Amino acid sequence: TQRIDPSAATYSNAGLWAAYAYAVLDPLLSGVRDGRRALVVDGILYAESIALTGALTEATKIGVRRPRPIDYVKCGATTTAPTIDCSNTDLQLSFFSGHASTTGAITGTATYLAFARSGWRSPRPWVTLVLGTALTAFVSYERVRAGEHFPTDVIMGSLAGAGIGVLVPHFHRRPHYHEQELEA
């Protein structure tokens, strides 16, 4: 019963590319603020978060093989259109959303780095969190409107991506100075 909006896929792609642009721009700005090492470290953290999220997403999609909502519309029992290729394997890769997981991962990494560099009292990490969450929600909503995913696909994708996006920089954290003092 869902009305599929053909322009929603374009909107979700634009949101994903905006997240990618931020993942490139943020390390550059960190390099300007904090030096070349910050640029390299942030760039590696973003790349690792995106790569791990992509690998987990693709492995899950292949393992689950859930049909996309559009698959039910195009290739349902009542469909008689001979021009539609219902054997396309992409129609079986709905769970979970790669767009949502990638946007969530970039948001998680950006927010973690903003809190680590600016602290809790600065507005920068809070703005990053709110805007990143809004972008992830927008991309997720548009994927559902496009008929590419069910709501559970984008919810799980967003959560998995955000989890990886937070855990990657957290696992790369160096011990604080006072922790080194306690060990000595």
matplotlib code that plots the C-alpha trace (Angstrom):
import matplotlib.pyplot as plt

x = [0.0, 3.0, 3.4, 6.9, 8.5, 11.0, 12.9, 13.4, 16.3, 18.0, 17.5, 18.9, 21.9, 22.5, 22.4, 24.9, 27.2, 26.9, 28.0, 31.0, 31.9, 31.9, 34.2, 36.7, 36.3, 36.5, 40.0, 41.2, 39.8, 41.4, 44.7, 44.4, 43.4, 45.7, 48.4, 49.2, 49.0, 45.4, 44.6, 46.1, 44.6, 41.1, 41.3, 42.3, 39.5, 36.8, 38.1, 38.2, 34.7, 33.3, 35.2, 34.1, 30.5, 30.5, 31.9, 29.4, 26.5, 27.4, 28.0, 24.6, 22.8, 24.2, 23.5, 19.9, 18.8, 15.6, 13.6, 13.3, 9.8, 10.1, 10.5, 7.0, 5.7, 7.6, 7.8, 4.6, 2.2, 0.0, 2.8, 2.6, 5.2, 7.7, 10.3, 11.1, 14.1, 12.9, 16.1, 18.2, 20.1, 20.0, 16.3, 17.2, 19.5, 17.2, 18.4, 20.1, 20.5, 23.9, 23.0, 21.8, 24.7, 27.3, 25.7, 25.4, 29.0, 30.2, 28.0, 29.3, 32.9, 32.4, 30.6, 33.2, 36.0, 34.2, 33.7, 37.2, 38.7, 36.3, 34.9, 31.4, 31.1, 31.8, 28.8, 30.7, 30.2, 26.5, 25.9, 27.7, 25.6, 22.3, 23.1, 24.5, 21.5, 19.2, 21.1, 21.0, 17.3, 16.7, 18.7, 16.8, 13.4, 14.1, 15.3, 12.0, 10.1, 12.0, 10.8, 14.4, 14.1, 11.6, 11.7, 13.5, 16.3, 17.1, 16.8, 19.2, 21.5, 21.6, 22.3, 25.0, 26.7, 26.6, 28.0, 30.9, 31.4, 31.8, 33.8, 36.5, 37.8, 37.3, 39.4, 42.2, 42.3, 45.6, 45.7, 45.5, 48.5, 47.0, 46.4, 50.1, 51.1, 49.0, 50.7, 54.2]
y = [0.0, 2.3, 5.0, 4.9, 8.3, 8.0, 11.1, 9.8, 7.7, 10.8, 12.6, 9.7, 9.6, 13.3, 12.8, 10.0, 12.1, 14.9, 12.5, 11.4, 15.1, 15.7, 12.6, 14.2, 17.8, 17.1, 15.6, 18.5, 21.0, 19.0, 19.2, 23.0, 23.2, 20.6, 19.8, 17.2, 14.3, 15.0, 15.1, 11.6, 10.1, 11.4, 10.4, 6.8, 6.7, 7.7, 5.3, 2.4, 3.2, 3.4, 0.2, -1.9, -0.7, -1.5, -5.0, -5.8, -4.4, -6.4, -9.6, -9.2, -8.5, -11.6, -13.7, -12.5, -12.0, -10.1, -8.9, -5.1, -3.6, -2.6, -6.3, -7.0, -4.3, -5.1, -8.9, -9.8, -12.5, -10.1, -8.5, -9.2, -6.7, -8.7, -5.8, -6.1, -8.3, -10.1, -12.2, -9.1, -10.1, -6.5, -6.9, -9.5, -7.2, -5.1, -5.9, -3.7, -0.4, 0.5, 4.2, 4.3, 2.4, 4.4, 7.7, 6.5, 5.4, 8.8, 10.5, 8.3, 8.9, 12.6, 12.9, 10.9, 12.9, 16.2, 15.2, 13.9, 17.1, 19.8, 18.4, 18.3, 22.0, 23.1, 23.5, 21.8, 18.1, 18.8, 20.4, 17.5, 15.0, 16.8, 17.5, 14.0, 12.3, 14.5, 13.6, 9.9, 10.1, 11.9, 9.4, 6.5, 8.1, 8.6, 5.0, 3.8, 6.3, 5.1, 1.5, 0.3, -0.6, -1.5, 0.7, -2.2, -2.2, 1.5, 1.3, -1.6, 0.0, 3.3, 1.5, -0.8, 2.1, 4.4, 1.6, 1.0, 4.7, 5.1, 2.0, 2.5, 5.7, 4.5, 1.4, 3.6, 5.9, 6.3, 6.2, 9.5, 10.9, 10.3, 6.6, 6.3, 7.9, 5.3, 2.4, 3.7]
z = [0.0, 0.1, -2.5, -3.8, -4.5, -7.4, -6.3, -2.7, -3.9, -5.3, -2.0, 0.0, -2.3, -1.8, 2.0, 1.8, -0.4, 2.1, 4.9, 2.7, 2.1, 5.8, 6.3, 3.9, 5.2, 8.9, 8.8, 6.7, 9.2, 12.0, 10.2, 10.0, 13.7, 15.3, 12.7, 10.1, 12.5, 13.4, 9.7, 9.1, 12.3, 11.6, 8.0, 8.9, 11.6, 9.1, 6.4, 8.9, 10.2, 6.7, 5.5, 8.5, 8.3, 4.6, 5.1, 7.9, 5.9, 2.8, 4.7, 6.5, 3.3, 1.6, 4.7, 5.2, 1.6, 2.5, -0.5, -0.9, -0.6, -4.3, -5.1, -3.9, -6.1, -9.2, -9.0, -7.0, -8.1, -9.9, -12.0, -15.7, -16.9, -19.0, -19.0, -15.3, -14.4, -11.3, -11.2, -10.3, -7.1, -5.8, -5.1, -2.4, -0.4, 1.8, 5.3, 6.5, 4.8, 3.5, 3.2, 6.8, 8.2, 6.4, 7.4, 11.0, 11.0, 9.8, 12.3, 15.1, 14.3, 13.8, 17.1, 19.0, 17.6, 18.3, 22.0, 22.3, 20.9, 22.2, 25.4, 26.8, 27.4, 23.8, 21.4, 18.6, 19.6, 20.4, 17.0, 15.3, 17.1, 16.3, 12.7, 12.1, 13.7, 11.6, 8.4, 9.3, 10.0, 6.7, 4.7, 6.4, 5.8, 2.1, 1.7, 3.0, 0.8, -2.2, -1.6, -1.1, 2.6, 5.3, 8.5, 10.3, 7.7, 8.2, 12.0, 12.2, 9.6, 11.6, 14.9, 13.4, 11.7, 14.7, 16.9, 14.6, 14.1, 17.9, 18.6, 16.0, 17.4, 20.9, 20.4, 18.9, 21.9, 23.7, 27.5, 29.2, 31.0, 34.5, 33.6, 32.7, 36.1, 38.0, 36.2, 36.9]

ax = plt.figure().add_subplot(projection="3d")
ax.plot(x, y, z, "-o")
ax.set_aspect("equal")
plt.show()
